[in-house]
């Protein structure tokens, strides 16, 4: 299932392997992808007029995923955010959803589940 090529999927994760793997998988689906090692780098370069969605890890140095969600909320950004996390805690999931995430997916990620979530976010 291909996702929209009109929009960019922004990947923010401090794990090189996760970033590279997700980038390769999404590009194989003809998806435009930009990757960032931390939330600060993403926020410093993000242009709100550029459509897409954000795959956001929660536990990162420099700037956590939660801090990114908070910053996007302050800016009233409409960028759909899919949180990807290795923390299996219903409180973390609930908090991310309350902070504006459209979905929370557990690592390791199921590729089809991820593609479906991205397609919903870009719709």
Buried (B, 14 or more C-beta within 10 A) or exposed (E): EEBBEEBBBBBBBBBEEBBEBBBEBBEEBEBBBBBBBBBBBBBEEBEEEEBBBBBBBBBBEEBBBBBBBBBBEEEEBEBBBBBBBEBEEEEBBEBBBEBBBBBBBBBEBEEEEBBBBBBBBBE
